Amino acid sequence: MAEQSGKRILVVDDARLIRSYYRAALEPDGYAIEEAMNGIEALEKLLMQPADLLIVDINMPMMDGLTFLKRLRRGDPSNATTPVLMTSTEAKPSDRNAAREAGANYYLIKPIAPDVLRLHVALMAGRDA
């Protein structure tokens, strides 16, 4: 196992399989992975402990990723600048633009290969890729 990076990543996705996939891809690189099933749960978790990076799906029940991100960006200053990697199966330019307007730093279309995920996470978390 890689040396602990000290970086905490919150994965926000309603699909358990996707959360597990991201965990399996990123934990060997030393990231501490937390999970939330929707935007409401993610906001609650971030109130208790900020994250260094968020990986957020757009389409989720209760509170979708765009709504979550808009609330996050206008809320607690400790979370307002946290880097966000938005993910979705939606591939239209308008989807990417909506994510950026909500405050996402980058947008990846699912399915995401493990090496692509690890590269983008490393770059956004400020680690060597």
C-alpha positions as CSV (number, residue, x, y, z in Angstrom):
1,M,0.0,0.0,0.0
2,A,1.2,3.5,-0.8
3,E,2.2,6.0,1.9
4,Q,-0.8,7.8,3.4
5,S,-1.3,11.1,1.6
6,G,-3.3,12.7,4.4
7,K,-5.9,13.6,1.8
8,R,-9.5,13.0,2.5
9,I,-11.8,12.4,-0.4
10,L,-15.6,12.5,-0.1
11,V,-17.3,10.4,-2.9
12,V,-20.9,11.5,-3.4
13,D,-22.8,9.0,-5.6
14,D,-26.1,7.1,-5.1
15,A,-24.7,3.9,-6.6
16,R,-22.9,1.7,-4.1
17,L,-21.0,0.0,-6.9
18,I,-19.5,3.3,-8.1
19,R,-18.5,4.3,-4.6
20,S,-16.8,1.0,-4.1
21,Y,-15.1,1.3,-7.5
22,Y,-13.7,4.7,-6.7
23,R,-12.6,3.4,-3.2
24,A,-10.8,0.4,-4.8
25,A,-9.0,2.7,-7.3
26,L,-8.0,5.4,-4.8
27,E,-7.3,3.8,-1.4
28,P,-4.1,2.0,-2.7
29,D,-2.7,5.5,-3.4
30,G,-3.2,6.4,0.3
31,Y,-6.3,8.5,0.1
32,A,-8.8,8.3,2.9
33,I,-12.2,7.7,1.3
34,E,-15.5,8.8,2.8
35,E,-18.9,8.1,1.1
36,A,-22.2,9.8,0.8
37,M,-25.3,8.6,-1.1
38,N,-26.6,12.1,-2.0
39,G,-26.1,15.8,-1.6
40,I,-27.9,16.0,1.7
41,E,-25.8,13.3,3.3
42,A,-22.6,15.0,1.8
43,L,-23.5,18.4,3.3
44,E,-24.0,16.7,6.7
45,K,-20.7,14.9,6.5
46,L,-18.9,18.1,5.5
47,L,-20.3,20.0,8.4
48,M,-18.6,17.4,10.7
49,Q,-15.3,17.2,8.8
50,P,-14.1,19.1,5.7
51,A,-12.7,17.1,2.7
52,D,-9.7,17.8,0.6
53,L,-11.4,16.8,-2.6
54,L,-15.0,15.9,-3.6
55,I,-16.0,13.5,-6.4
56,V,-19.7,14.2,-7.1
57,D,-22.2,12.5,-9.4
58,I,-24.8,14.7,-11.0
59,N,-27.9,12.4,-11.0
60,M,-28.9,11.4,-7.4
61,P,-32.1,11.3,-5.5
62,M,-33.1,13.7,-2.7
63,M,-30.4,16.3,-3.7
64,D,-28.6,16.1,-7.1
65,G,-25.0,17.0,-7.5
66,L,-25.6,20.4,-9.1
67,T,-27.8,21.5,-6.3
68,F,-25.4,20.1,-3.7
69,L,-22.5,22.0,-5.3
70,K,-24.3,25.3,-5.5
71,R,-25.2,25.1,-1.8
72,L,-21.6,24.0,-1.0
73,R,-20.1,26.9,-2.9
74,R,-22.3,29.6,-1.2
75,G,-22.1,28.0,2.3
76,D,-19.3,27.5,4.9
77,P,-16.1,29.1,3.6
78,S,-14.1,26.1,4.7
79,N,-15.9,24.0,2.0
80,A,-16.5,26.8,-0.6
81,T,-13.1,26.3,-2.3
82,T,-12.8,22.5,-2.0
83,P,-11.8,21.1,-5.4
84,V,-14.7,19.2,-7.0
85,L,-14.5,16.5,-9.7
86,M,-18.0,16.2,-11.1
87,T,-18.9,12.9,-12.8
88,S,-21.9,11.8,-14.9
89,T,-23.0,9.7,-17.7
90,E,-24.3,12.9,-19.3
91,A,-22.0,13.8,-22.2
92,K,-23.6,16.9,-23.7
93,P,-21.6,20.2,-23.6
94,S,-24.5,21.8,-21.7
95,D,-24.1,19.2,-18.9
96,R,-20.4,20.1,-18.6
97,N,-21.3,23.8,-18.6
98,A,-23.9,23.3,-16.0
99,A,-21.4,21.6,-13.8
100,R,-18.8,24.4,-14.2
101,E,-21.5,27.0,-13.5
102,A,-22.4,25.2,-10.3
103,G,-18.7,25.4,-9.2
104,A,-17.1,22.1,-10.4
105,N,-13.4,22.3,-11.2
106,Y,-13.5,19.4,-13.7
107,Y,-16.0,17.1,-15.3
108,L,-15.5,13.4,-16.3
109,I,-17.9,11.2,-18.2
110,K,-18.7,7.8,-16.8
111,P,-17.4,5.1,-17.1
112,I,-14.1,6.4,-15.8
113,A,-11.0,4.1,-16.2
114,P,-9.1,3.7,-12.9
115,D,-5.9,5.3,-14.3
116,V,-7.8,8.3,-15.6
117,L,-9.6,8.7,-12.2
118,R,-6.3,8.4,-10.3
119,L,-4.6,10.9,-12.6
120,H,-7.3,13.6,-12.2
121,V,-7.6,13.0,-8.4
122,A,-3.8,13.3,-8.0
123,L,-3.7,16.5,-10.0
124,M,-6.6,18.0,-8.1
125,A,-5.3,16.9,-4.7
126,G,-1.9,18.5,-5.4
127,R,0.0,15.2,-5.6
128,D,2.4,14.0,-8.2
129,A,0.5,12.2,-10.9
